[in-house]
Amino acid sequence: MAQCIMKKKEYHFTWINLRVPYHEVFGAVKCNLKEAIQLTGLVWEGRAHCGLDDAKNTARLLANLMHHGLRFAITD
């Protein structure tokens, strides 16, 4: 993003809010990423709030939700 700003390029962000499909599968549980990982039966790997570890655990959560047959849509 910073490079886009410096070069005056247009940029667009799209994302998927994993909380929405997570709640569809596991119910309306309010929790953070580490708790979500543990509630799905996965084991947290790495350190919390470490960018790389958080990304890896998020990917593992995504794979678990996909295993449950969920389809994802871009968040509005």
C-alpha positions as CSV (number, residue, x, y, z in Angstrom):
1,M,0.0,0.0,0.0
2,A,2.8,2.4,0.9
3,Q,4.3,2.0,-2.6
4,C,1.0,2.7,-4.2
5,I,0.7,5.9,-2.2
6,M,4.3,7.0,-3.0
7,K,3.8,6.3,-6.7
8,K,0.3,7.8,-6.7
9,K,-1.2,4.6,-7.9
10,E,-4.8,3.6,-7.2
11,Y,-5.2,0.6,-4.9
12,H,-8.2,-1.5,-3.8
13,F,-8.5,-3.8,-0.8
14,T,-10.7,-6.8,-0.7
15,W,-10.9,-9.2,2.2
16,I,-13.0,-12.0,3.7
17,N,-14.2,-11.5,7.3
18,L,-13.7,-15.0,8.7
19,R,-15.9,-14.2,11.6
20,V,-19.0,-14.5,9.4
21,P,-18.5,-18.1,8.2
22,Y,-16.9,-19.1,11.5
23,H,-20.2,-18.2,13.2
24,E,-22.1,-20.1,10.6
25,V,-20.2,-23.3,11.5
26,F,-19.5,-22.9,15.2
27,G,-22.3,-20.7,16.4
28,A,-22.3,-17.1,17.6
29,V,-19.2,-17.4,19.7
30,K,-17.3,-14.1,20.2
31,C,-13.7,-14.9,20.4
32,N,-10.2,-13.8,19.2
33,L,-8.1,-15.7,16.6
34,K,-6.3,-17.9,19.2
35,E,-9.6,-18.9,20.8
36,A,-11.2,-19.6,17.4
37,I,-8.3,-21.9,16.5
38,Q,-8.7,-23.8,19.8
39,L,-12.5,-24.0,19.5
40,T,-12.2,-25.7,16.1
41,G,-10.0,-28.4,17.6
42,L,-6.7,-27.1,16.2
43,V,-3.6,-26.3,18.2
44,W,-2.3,-22.8,18.2
45,E,1.1,-22.6,16.6
46,G,3.7,-19.9,17.3
47,R,3.4,-16.7,19.2
48,A,0.2,-14.6,19.4
49,H,0.4,-11.2,17.6
50,C,3.4,-12.3,15.5
51,G,2.4,-11.4,12.0
52,L,3.7,-14.6,10.4
53,D,2.3,-16.9,13.0
54,D,-1.0,-15.1,13.0
55,A,-1.1,-15.4,9.1
56,K,-0.3,-19.1,9.3
57,N,-2.9,-19.8,11.9
58,T,-5.5,-17.8,10.0
59,A,-4.8,-19.9,6.9
60,R,-5.2,-23.0,9.0
61,L,-8.5,-21.7,10.2
62,L,-9.6,-20.9,6.7
63,A,-8.7,-24.5,5.5
64,N,-10.7,-25.9,8.4
65,L,-13.7,-23.9,7.5
66,M,-13.3,-24.9,3.8
67,H,-13.2,-28.5,5.0
68,H,-16.6,-28.0,6.6
69,G,-17.9,-27.0,3.1
70,L,-18.1,-23.3,3.5
71,R,-17.9,-21.0,0.5
72,F,-16.6,-17.5,1.0
73,A,-17.5,-14.2,-0.3
74,I,-15.7,-10.9,-0.3
75,T,-16.7,-8.8,2.7
76,D,-18.6,-5.6,1.9
